[in-house]
Amino acid sequence: MPQLKMIFNAETTPLPRTEIPAGFRLRALAENELELLNGLRLSAGFVSWTPENLRQLFDRALPDGILLIEDAATGRLAASATAAASKLAEHSDHGSLDWVMAHPDCRGRHLGSAVCALVMQKLYAAGYRTFVLLTDDHRLPAITIYLRLGWHPWLYQEDMESRWRAVGEKLNLSFDSLGALPPDSVFPARRE
């Protein structure tokens, strides 16, 4: 089943602002730390990636585009998200918010929202005016974050409306409140 897609249009929606909570700090992932990211992936419920998968993510990310929030006292990774050029052919001139994850011990501290907002700011600074993301129907906490940050479901296939209606129902949100975008929506391209 194809993933859900969401769109953020920075021409019509203000970028969210954020602060890193006390006790945490922001930094970019260094090339020699890819296995640390794999550890965070596992703790967040994703499958382990091969060194080749990790290298592909690193190479596709914008410079310093894999953002990490870490515990300032221990250095343990708490959350991460990636700013990249979209890998989707129909959105090749758009930015992409990829691989949002948070360590379960750090949930409830709004680190996912913070790292997403910071990636969105990085995409905007790189000249992107439309951002895309892929997600799954069951990732309700992540979808809640995206909706709060101003993202909109994109009804790019016939079954998307029914799937987004089901997601909205699980989140106690009406379908109309999701601001879903029709399949023929036109999005602004990257500005140099």
C-alpha positions as CSV (number, residue, x, y, z in Angstrom):
1,M,0.0,0.0,0.0
2,P,1.5,3.4,-0.9
3,Q,2.4,5.7,1.9
4,L,0.4,8.8,2.8
5,K,1.8,12.1,1.5
6,M,1.7,15.5,3.2
7,I,2.5,18.9,1.8
8,F,3.7,22.1,3.5
9,N,3.4,25.3,1.4
10,A,5.7,28.0,2.8
11,E,4.2,30.6,0.5
12,T,0.8,30.3,2.2
13,T,1.7,29.0,5.7
14,P,4.1,30.6,8.1
15,L,7.0,28.5,9.2
16,P,6.7,27.3,12.7
17,R,9.2,28.6,15.3
18,T,10.6,26.5,18.1
19,E,13.0,26.3,20.9
20,I,15.0,23.4,22.1
21,P,13.8,22.4,25.6
22,A,16.1,22.9,28.5
23,G,18.5,20.0,29.0
24,F,18.8,19.3,25.3
25,R,20.9,20.6,22.4
26,L,20.7,20.6,18.7
27,R,23.5,19.5,16.3
28,A,23.9,17.9,12.9
29,L,24.9,14.3,12.5
30,A,28.5,13.8,11.5
31,E,29.4,11.3,8.8
32,N,31.1,9.0,11.3
33,E,28.0,8.8,13.5
34,L,25.7,6.9,11.1
35,E,25.5,3.9,13.5
36,L,24.3,6.2,16.3
37,L,21.4,7.2,14.1
38,N,20.7,3.5,13.5
39,G,20.5,3.0,17.3
40,L,17.9,5.8,17.5
41,R,16.0,4.2,14.6
42,L,15.8,1.0,16.6
43,S,14.7,2.7,19.8
44,A,12.0,4.5,17.9
45,G,10.5,1.3,16.5
46,F,12.1,1.4,13.0
47,V,14.1,-1.5,11.6
48,S,17.8,-1.4,11.5
49,W,19.4,-0.1,8.3
50,T,22.4,-1.5,6.6
51,P,25.5,0.7,6.3
52,E,24.6,1.2,2.6
53,N,21.1,2.5,3.6
54,L,22.6,4.9,6.1
55,R,25.1,6.2,3.6
56,Q,22.4,6.8,1.0
57,L,20.4,8.9,3.6
58,F,23.5,10.8,4.5
59,D,24.4,11.5,0.8
60,R,20.8,12.6,0.0
61,A,20.5,15.0,3.0
62,L,21.2,18.6,2.6
63,P,24.6,19.7,4.1
64,D,24.3,19.3,7.9
65,G,20.7,18.2,7.1
66,I,20.4,15.3,9.5
67,L,19.5,17.2,12.7
68,L,19.8,15.6,16.1
69,I,18.5,16.7,19.5
70,E,20.6,15.1,22.2
71,D,20.5,15.0,26.0
72,A,23.0,17.7,27.0
73,A,24.1,15.8,30.1
74,T,24.6,12.4,28.6
75,G,25.0,13.0,24.8
76,R,22.3,10.3,24.2
77,L,20.3,10.9,21.0
78,A,16.7,12.0,21.8
79,A,15.3,12.9,18.4
80,S,16.2,13.3,14.8
81,A,14.8,14.4,11.4
82,T,16.3,14.9,8.0
83,A,16.2,17.8,5.5
84,A,16.7,16.6,2.0
85,A,15.8,17.2,-1.6
86,S,12.6,15.2,-2.4
87,K,13.3,11.8,-3.9
88,L,9.7,11.7,-5.4
89,A,9.8,12.3,-9.1
90,E,6.6,14.4,-9.1
91,H,8.2,16.6,-6.4
92,S,11.8,16.7,-7.5
93,D,12.0,20.5,-7.0
94,H,10.6,20.3,-3.4
95,G,12.3,19.8,-0.1
96,S,11.6,16.7,2.0
97,L,11.1,16.2,5.7
98,D,12.4,12.6,6.3
99,W,12.8,10.1,9.1
100,V,11.4,11.9,12.1
101,M,12.0,9.8,15.2
102,A,12.3,10.2,19.0
103,H,13.6,8.0,21.7
104,P,10.7,6.6,23.7
105,D,12.3,7.8,27.0
106,C,12.1,11.4,25.7
107,R,8.6,11.4,24.4
108,G,6.3,14.1,25.7
109,R,9.0,16.8,25.6
110,H,8.0,18.1,22.2
111,L,11.3,17.1,20.7
112,G,9.6,15.7,17.6
113,S,7.9,19.0,16.9
114,A,11.1,20.9,17.6
115,V,13.2,18.9,15.2
116,C,10.6,19.0,12.5
117,A,10.3,22.8,12.8
118,L,14.1,23.1,12.6
119,V,14.2,20.9,9.5
120,M,11.5,23.0,7.9
121,Q,13.5,26.2,8.6
122,K,16.6,24.5,7.0
123,L,14.6,23.6,3.9
124,Y,13.3,27.1,3.6
125,A,16.8,28.6,4.0
126,A,17.9,26.2,1.2
127,G,15.4,27.8,-1.1
128,Y,12.5,25.3,-1.0
129,R,9.0,26.7,-0.8
130,T,7.1,23.4,-0.8
131,F,8.0,20.5,1.5
132,V,6.8,17.0,1.2
133,L,6.8,14.0,3.6
134,L,5.7,10.4,3.5
135,T,4.1,8.7,6.5
136,D,2.1,5.7,7.4
137,D,-1.6,5.5,8.5
138,H,-0.6,4.1,11.9
139,R,1.9,6.8,12.8
140,L,-0.7,8.9,14.6
141,P,1.6,10.8,17.0
142,A,3.8,11.9,14.0
143,I,0.7,12.8,12.0
144,T,-0.5,14.9,14.9
145,I,2.8,16.8,15.0
146,Y,2.7,17.4,11.2
147,L,-0.9,18.7,11.3
148,R,0.0,21.1,14.2
149,L,2.9,22.4,12.2
150,G,0.7,23.3,9.2
151,W,1.1,20.3,7.0
152,H,-1.8,19.1,4.8
153,P,-2.7,15.7,3.6
154,W,-2.4,15.3,-0.2
155,L,-5.1,13.2,-1.8
156,Y,-2.9,12.1,-4.6
157,Q,-4.6,8.7,-5.2
158,E,-8.3,7.6,-5.2
159,D,-8.1,5.8,-1.8
160,M,-6.4,8.7,0.0
161,E,-9.6,10.4,1.1
162,S,-10.9,7.3,2.8
163,R,-7.6,6.6,4.4
164,W,-7.3,10.2,5.7
165,R,-10.9,10.1,6.9
166,A,-9.9,7.0,9.0
167,V,-6.9,8.8,10.3
168,G,-9.0,11.8,11.3
169,E,-11.5,9.6,13.0
170,K,-8.7,8.0,15.1
171,L,-7.4,11.5,16.0
172,N,-11.0,12.8,16.8
173,L,-10.6,15.3,13.9
174,S,-13.1,15.9,11.2
175,F,-11.9,15.3,7.7
176,D,-12.6,18.9,6.8
177,S,-10.4,20.1,9.6
178,L,-7.4,18.3,8.0
179,G,-7.3,20.7,5.1
180,A,-6.7,18.0,2.6
181,L,-5.4,19.1,-0.8
182,P,-6.9,17.7,-4.1
183,P,-4.7,15.6,-6.4
184,D,-4.4,18.5,-9.0
185,S,-2.9,20.9,-6.5
186,V,0.0,23.0,-7.8
187,F,2.8,23.8,-5.4
188,P,5.5,26.5,-5.7
189,A,8.9,25.3,-6.8
190,R,12.3,25.9,-5.2
191,R,13.7,29.4,-5.3
192,E,17.4,29.9,-5.9
